[in-house]
């Protein structure tokens, strides 16, 4: 222990990653415990917590997905913070999204809810990518896989997860307009940021 304070930049403490994962986990536990208390049983709770956990997962995903793009296009304290903590933002996303998966599976097992085979297959592959990305989110994996292969895995995985988010939310737009359009629009904007950042680097 050196007693050194975390480095700060423009009001953002840069080294907040592990604390972020703990905080996300604690807040999620409080939310689920509170929901269980309100709805009275696990089965009654399920339909009311699946979407909020998906929304939280999506928010964390977008933070990680756009971190480098925002720093390239709009350099500043947030971009530096996001880049410094992108690994932990991604791990927080994985934590929330795997809990969301558990809730969805519980809903399928214990209720009459169903999913089509293509939906289950597509979503399952997204979780395979997410698991691989989570367990390789460390420096040792970068060295073992090689920077090029590691980057390819995380890039393909992140875009595939983006596709799944879009595929599951776009069909809901007519059913819940205008709120149903928020996630697809944010997702499209995020890709737009990445494209713009890529073109800026090529100049």
Phi, psi and omega per residue, in radians:
X1 nan 2.124 -3.115
X2 -1.697 -0.321 -3.086
X3 1.370 0.076 -3.131
X4 -1.263 2.360 3.133
X5 -1.315 2.597 3.074
X6 -1.001 2.455 3.094
X7 -1.102 2.409 3.118
X8 -2.079 2.682 3.104
X9 -2.541 1.914 3.094
X10 1.038 0.580 3.101
X11 1.656 -0.137 3.109
X12 -1.792 2.146 2.992
X13 -1.277 2.151 -2.985
X14 -1.283 -0.669 -3.042
X15 -1.681 1.258 -3.096
X16 -2.015 0.099 -2.960
X17 -0.956 -1.063 -3.107
X18 -1.028 -0.661 3.117
X19 -1.098 -0.642 3.134
X20 -1.060 -0.795 -3.126
X21 -1.070 -0.762 3.126
X22 -1.091 -0.794 -3.119
X23 -1.096 -0.759 3.117
X24 -1.081 -0.756 3.127
X25 -1.099 -0.740 -3.138
X26 -1.157 -0.800 3.141
X27 -1.091 -0.676 3.118
X28 -1.152 -0.720 3.115
X29 -1.106 -0.727 3.120
X30 -1.110 -0.745 3.128
X31 -1.074 -0.799 -3.115
X32 -1.198 -0.693 3.111
X33 -1.136 -0.729 3.108
X34 -1.139 -0.698 3.119
X35 -1.128 -0.696 3.109
X36 -1.088 -0.683 3.124
X37 -1.177 -0.706 -3.104
X38 -1.209 -0.798 -3.028
X39 -1.550 -0.198 2.966
X40 1.538 -0.420 3.111
X41 -2.695 2.797 -3.120
X42 -1.072 -0.750 -3.118
X43 -1.162 -0.678 3.099
X44 -1.200 -0.512 -3.114
X45 -1.280 -0.618 -2.962
X46 -0.881 -0.903 -3.091
X47 -1.104 -0.319 -3.058
X48 -1.712 -0.099 -3.126
X49 -2.046 -0.209 -3.090
X50 -1.177 -0.807 -3.135
X51 -1.180 -0.788 3.104
X52 -1.019 -0.676 3.111
X53 -1.207 -0.605 3.069
X54 -1.149 -0.700 3.125
X55 -1.112 -0.753 3.124
X56 -1.118 -0.757 3.110
X57 -1.046 -0.746 -3.132
X58 -1.112 -0.715 3.131
X59 -1.066 -0.760 3.124
X60 -1.190 -0.672 3.100
X61 -1.050 -0.816 -3.121
X62 -1.119 -0.644 3.088
X63 -1.047 -0.782 3.123
X64 -1.245 -0.695 -3.074
X65 -1.123 -0.551 -3.058
X66 -1.876 0.047 -3.019
X67 -0.982 -0.945 -3.094
X68 -1.200 -0.637 -3.128
X69 -1.097 -0.757 3.137
X70 -1.141 -0.654 3.133
X71 -1.212 -0.591 3.104
X72 -1.237 -0.763 -3.060
X73 -1.441 -0.678 -3.077
X74 -2.330 1.201 -3.060
X75 -1.021 2.394 -3.118
X76 3.093 -2.969 -3.043
X77 -1.144 -0.705 3.136
X78 -1.120 -0.774 -3.133
X79 -1.063 -0.726 3.110
X80 -1.120 -0.744 3.119
X81 -1.095 -0.802 -3.109
X82 -1.116 -0.711 3.120
X83 -1.147 -0.726 -3.141
X84 -1.114 -0.608 -3.036
X85 -1.914 0.219 -3.066
X86 -1.011 -0.677 3.123
X87 -1.047 -0.735 -3.086
X88 -1.353 -0.525 3.018
X89 -1.105 -0.764 3.115
X90 -1.097 -0.713 3.114
X91 -1.194 -0.599 3.052
X92 -1.130 -0.717 3.060
X93 -1.035 -0.792 3.141
X94 -1.061 -0.752 3.123
X95 -1.006 -0.893 -3.099
X96 -1.146 -0.715 -3.036
X97 -1.271 -0.575 3.076
X98 -1.233 -0.602 3.040
X99 -1.154 -0.708 3.052
X100 -1.016 -0.732 3.114
X101 -1.068 -0.711 3.097
X102 -1.073 -0.676 3.104
X103 -1.165 -0.741 3.129
X104 -1.108 -0.779 3.129
X105 -1.113 -0.682 3.080
X106 -1.059 -0.720 3.135
X107 -1.109 -0.658 3.129
X108 -1.243 -0.636 -3.070
X109 -1.356 -0.736 -2.959
X110 -1.758 -0.091 3.108
X111 -2.229 -3.060 3.140
X112 -1.574 0.134 3.114
X113 -1.095 2.574 -3.130
X114 -2.353 2.812 2.996
X115 -2.379 2.534 3.106
X116 -1.269 2.779 3.136
X117 -1.023 -0.761 3.100
X118 -1.071 -0.662 3.123
X119 -1.139 -0.790 3.132
X120 -1.120 -0.699 -3.140
X121 -1.178 -0.829 -3.139
X122 -1.104 -0.781 3.117
X123 -1.169 -0.667 3.117
X124 -1.083 -0.708 3.114
X125 -1.120 -0.634 3.092
X126 -1.058 -0.678 3.121
X127 -1.267 -0.514 3.024
X128 -1.091 -0.837 3.091
X129 -1.041 -0.781 -3.106
X130 -1.074 -0.742 3.110
X131 -1.094 -0.779 3.116
X132 -1.097 -0.713 3.127
X133 -1.150 -0.664 -3.120
X134 -1.185 -0.798 -3.070
X135 -1.315 -0.248 3.082
X136 -1.799 0.180 3.134
X137 -1.467 1.101 3.113
X138 -2.740 2.788 -3.073
X139 -1.142 -0.588 -3.139
X140 -1.086 -0.691 3.126
X141 -1.189 -0.631 3.092
X142 -1.055 -0.768 -3.138
X143 -1.184 -0.708 -3.079
X144 -1.223 -0.772 -3.121
X145 -1.379 -0.451 -2.975
X146 1.579 2.448 -3.037
X147 -0.999 -0.670 -3.087
X148 -1.171 -0.836 3.139
X149 -1.171 -0.668 3.120
X150 -1.085 -0.806 3.141
X151 -1.115 -0.676 3.129
X152 -1.105 -0.779 3.115
X153 -1.016 -0.836 -3.076
X154 -1.265 -0.559 3.110
X155 -1.234 -0.850 3.131
X156 -1.094 -0.764 -3.137
X157 -1.086 -0.759 -3.110
X158 -1.175 -0.678 3.116
X159 -1.232 -0.619 3.101
X160 -1.146 -0.745 3.099
X161 -1.088 -0.684 3.071
X162 -1.025 -0.782 3.133
X163 -1.040 -0.746 -3.136
X164 -1.131 -0.737 3.069
X165 -1.019 -0.772 -3.135
X166 -1.166 -0.744 -3.087
X167 -1.145 -0.503 -3.121
X168 -1.572 -0.286 -3.087
X169 -1.878 -0.549 -3.134
X170 -1.021 -0.766 3.133
X171 -1.094 -0.317 -3.125
X172 -1.478 -0.160 -3.074
X173 -0.987 -0.870 -3.136
X174 -1.131 -0.434 -3.076
X175 -1.421 -0.432 -3.074
X176 -2.442 0.740 3.101
X177 -1.193 2.437 0.034
X178 -1.633 -0.188 -3.067
X179 -1.066 -0.576 -3.121
X180 -1.155 -0.255 -3.122
X181 -1.543 -0.142 -3.021
X182 -1.104 -0.905 -3.104
X183 -1.108 -0.829 3.086
X184 -1.017 -0.708 3.138
X185 -1.148 -0.722 3.093
X186 -1.118 -0.717 3.117
X187 -1.077 -0.755 3.109
X188 -1.147 -0.687 3.103
X189 -1.104 -0.663 3.138
X190 -1.103 -0.756 3.086
X191 -1.145 -0.659 3.081
X192 -1.040 -0.703 3.097
X193 -1.104 -0.736 -3.135
X194 -1.145 -0.691 3.106
X195 -1.138 -0.774 3.132
X196 -1.088 -0.714 3.129
X197 -1.147 -0.695 3.114
X198 -1.076 -0.760 3.133
X199 -1.177 -0.613 3.113
X200 -1.128 -0.701 3.128
X201 -1.187 -0.495 -3.114
X202 -1.348 -0.312 -3.102
X203 -1.281 nan nan
